[in-house]
Amino acid sequence: MGNSGIPASVIEELAALFRRNGYVRPPVRKRLAVKGRGHFHRGFEFRLTADSRRELRHIRRLLRQAKFKPGHSFAKASQYRQPVYGLRPLERFLELIGEQDA
């Protein structure tokens, strides 16, 4: 894994955003039992929260610089959520920001 080629400033900003109000969502067991792809993602994910569209664009840029593939963002509670899906990306993100035990 590692963080080769990712600027330290990008890692620091992502860590600060996650610690501010980011969160991890584990898979929903009921949805894991259903075969096929539906509207809902059924696996692991982490989300970062933005207070404005401008901050959301900045978060998406940081994630791409850190070699993550941002999912579709959405509005919730007067804020914007930026998910990144998958167990491997989640594990790599937590390792990158020093939150392996989160």
Wavefront OBJ file of the C-alpha trace (Angstrom):
o trace
v 0.000 0.000 0.000
v 1.929 3.068 1.167
v 1.561 6.675 0.174
v 4.090 6.963 -2.635
v 3.626 10.079 -4.696
v 0.960 11.589 -2.440
v 1.992 14.987 -1.061
v 2.123 15.175 2.741
v -0.102 18.273 2.628
v -2.861 16.250 0.901
v -2.648 13.521 3.554
v -2.751 16.111 6.353
v -5.807 17.848 4.867
v -7.686 14.577 4.357
v -6.883 13.524 7.932
v -8.122 16.858 9.296
v -11.345 16.626 7.264
v -11.982 13.083 8.457
v -11.320 13.957 12.091
v -13.528 17.056 11.804
v -16.699 15.231 10.770
v -15.913 12.279 8.517
v -17.173 8.805 9.270
v -17.012 5.154 8.254
v -20.041 3.122 7.238
v -19.779 -0.656 7.515
v -21.852 -2.863 5.202
v -25.530 -3.385 5.939
v -25.848 -7.136 6.528
v -29.419 -7.301 5.170
v -28.306 -5.720 1.884
v -25.273 -8.020 1.657
v -27.644 -11.002 1.538
v -29.442 -9.657 -1.561
v -27.888 -10.768 -4.854
v -27.230 -8.378 -7.712
v -26.643 -4.636 -7.797
v -29.332 -2.315 -6.654
v -29.597 1.371 -5.942
v -27.721 1.038 -2.649
v -24.057 0.222 -2.236
v -23.802 -2.738 0.085
v -20.155 -2.644 1.060
v -17.780 -0.610 3.143
v -17.366 3.118 2.646
v -16.034 6.256 4.242
v -17.515 9.722 3.895
v -16.145 13.213 4.222
v -18.468 16.145 4.903
v -18.284 19.546 3.215
v -19.961 22.743 4.374
v -20.188 24.218 0.852
v -20.011 23.232 -2.801
v -16.604 24.896 -2.972
v -15.305 22.755 -0.103
v -16.841 19.680 -1.745
v -14.885 20.369 -4.951
v -11.730 20.755 -2.855
v -12.381 17.424 -1.084
v -12.919 15.645 -4.406
v -9.649 17.124 -5.720
v -7.770 15.964 -2.600
v -9.205 12.454 -2.909
v -8.121 12.209 -6.542
v -4.627 13.459 -5.649
v -4.495 10.676 -3.052
v -5.504 8.164 -5.763
v -9.046 7.516 -4.510
v -12.117 7.348 -6.723
v -14.822 9.574 -5.200
v -18.392 8.307 -5.468
v -21.388 10.500 -6.236
v -21.684 13.260 -3.657
v -25.043 14.206 -2.171
v -26.618 16.869 0.027
v -27.748 16.027 3.549
v -28.613 18.290 6.491
v -27.449 21.509 4.757
v -24.076 19.916 4.027
v -22.567 17.753 1.312
v -21.369 14.174 1.768
v -18.580 12.713 -0.339
v -18.461 8.902 -0.168
v -15.664 6.609 -1.280
v -16.728 2.981 -1.640
v -14.920 -0.293 -1.064
v -13.098 -2.199 1.655
v -9.626 -1.743 0.135
v -10.002 2.028 -0.346
v -11.349 2.295 3.209
v -8.418 0.342 4.659
v -5.914 2.338 2.597
v -7.507 5.638 3.642
v -7.448 4.773 7.352
v -3.826 3.658 7.070
v -2.924 6.808 5.131
v -4.357 9.157 7.778
v -3.153 7.063 10.731
v -6.588 5.835 11.861
v -6.201 2.060 11.398
v -8.240 1.354 14.539
v -11.223 3.545 13.568
l 1 2 3 4 5 6 7 8 9 10 11 12 13 14 15 16 17 18 19 20 21 22 23 24 25 26 27 28 29 30 31 32 33 34 35 36 37 38 39 40 41 42 43 44 45 46 47 48 49 50 51 52 53 54 55 56 57 58 59 60 61 62 63 64 65 66 67 68 69 70 71 72 73 74 75 76 77 78 79 80 81 82 83 84 85 86 87 88 89 90 91 92 93 94 95 96 97 98 99 100 101 102
